[in-house]
């Protein structure tokens, strides 16, 4: 099967995307440099060659760039190559794909949606193995009580928090400085 990859600039740094004839096979968030980003992609798709993406893949790259600029992007039309994923992982990824930008779910909520309420940790492991972060938005899945949980992409939990902030997602019920309900009282003299 033919594989290709490309590196591209985004609001969070240079990302990479690899594809096969079936669709997007891997996404890499920014590493320390292009060589490290390339190495992460080639670990998933060792036969991939750097090349210009075909039109449907170029559209997916444009969508990733737009999402990371804060636009609400729906990736449901992006073809994915999840051949290496287990059936359980595919079910988890399918549910994660349904989480809109700016919203979050918990590992436990996804486990319940799968009909396996005790499988929150298995959901976390599946999302930790996600080869297509951003498109399969594992960053939108949190631990109980809005805790970040893990994030296997470069930068870990801080990258996850940054992506959620870009999307305008709330990770807790605590008000922020940007909530309309908060008013700052003038100082008394």
Buried (B, 14 or more C-beta within 10 A) or exposed (E): EEBBBBBBEBEBBBBBBBBBEEBBBBBBBBBEEEEBBBEBBBEBBEEBEEEEBEEEBBEBBEBBBBBBEBEEBEBEEBEBBBEEBEEBBBBBBBBBBBBEBBBBBBBBBBBBBBEBEEBBEBBBBBBEBBBBBBBBBBBBBBBEEBEBBBBBBBBEBEBBBBBBEBBEBBBEEEEEEEEEEEEEEEEEE
